[in-house]
Amino acid sequence: LSIHAGTGGVDAMDWAEMLMRMYLRYCDQHGFKTDVVDLQNDTLAGIKSCTIVISGINAYGYLRSEAGVHRLVRISPFNSAGKRQTSFAAVEVLPDMGDSIEVNIAPNDLKIDTYRSSGAGGQHVNTTDSAIRITHLPTNIVVTCQNERSQLYNKEMAMKILASKLQQLAEQQHKESLDELKGDMSQVTWGAQIRSYVFQPYTMVKDVRTNAGTEVGNVSAVMDGALDDFIRAKLSQEAKERSS
């Protein structure tokens, strides 16, 4: 599961970090194991992006419905005038393909960069160029991994995520060959807005995808990981659509 800050400046990056906390709490409540393999902090507040590897029974089945754009409306703590600010962040959810599907990626199509991980100081500071950034040149898809493990681990994880992205993209475009995937696909994760979170002047979280427009008034509970109402509503609607 990856989160990318969108329109909204510092507020959007703060919003992306809030979403990361929300999903980590959701996973903890459902017994899913999480591993933050990439975290791009901002210099002022929040995060630019993050990638979390989530494992557990039916983890992808539940969380895949979270993919899309999440919209926040609140009085910005970064605005001295106290005005309401609208911010956006995109959530991308990919299945772990494992070893069941083989994606052949030509080495010439890859640009691999190494750099020093950015993270907490002290004993956790990274003194080697172990972080990995891989760019798939034909599609312009960029994957980064900067876990505090080895460069080899980071490269393997980045390649695994890239393979899942390319496989999903190929299925979306009904392409049988990766050679047919051309053009700039860097915005493919944004999709359509799926949910609005309103903090002021009232509190409400509304899912805009379901026919009933699932709403929850307790914003604090949702931000603490209470996502079951939205996920169940979306899965139930999909099941009804398949049976009709």
C-alpha positions, 0 to 999 in steps of 0.5 A: 500500500503506497500513499502519495501527497497530492494538491495542498502543499504542506497540508497535503503532506501532513494529510498523507502522514495522517493516512499512513497512521490510519492504515497502520492502526487498521492493520494492527487492529486486524492482526496484519503485519506491516513493514514500512519499506519506504518513507519520504519525509518532508522538511516542514511537516508530514510525508511526501510518500510512503510504501507499506508491505502488509501481510495477513489473511485476506489483507489485499482483499480488504484493502484493495477497495482503499485505492484512490484519492482521499480528500481532506477538508479542515482548518489548516494548522499551517495557515495563520489566517485560520482558513479552511483548506482542502488537501488530497492524497492518493492511495495505491494498493497492489497485490504481492504477485509472489512467484506465481506470475513472472514478469520479464523486465529488460535490464535496458528498460531500467534506471537504477539509482542508489542514495542515502536513506533519510530517516531518524537520526542517532543510531538509526542514521544511514551512513551508506547509500543503501536506498534504491530508486528504480525507474522503468523508462518505457512507462516512467514508473518510479519505485523507491525502497529505503528500509534500514536493511541492506541495499540488496534487500531494498533492490529486491523489494523495489523490483517486486513492487515494480513487477506488481505495478507493471502486471496491474498496468498490463491488466488494466490496459489489456496488454499481453506484452510489456513492450506495448506499455508506453508513455508517461504512466506516473499519474496512474495511481491517482484515479478518482476521488473515493472518500471525503474527510471533513473535520470543520465546520462539522465532522463527517467521513463520506464514501462517494463510491457506494450507492448509499454513500456510506457516512460516519460522523466519528472522524476520530474513530476513522482516523484511528483505523475504523474503516470496516464500514466503508470496506464492507459497503464497497465489497457488498456493492461489488458482490451485488453487481457481480450477481446481478 
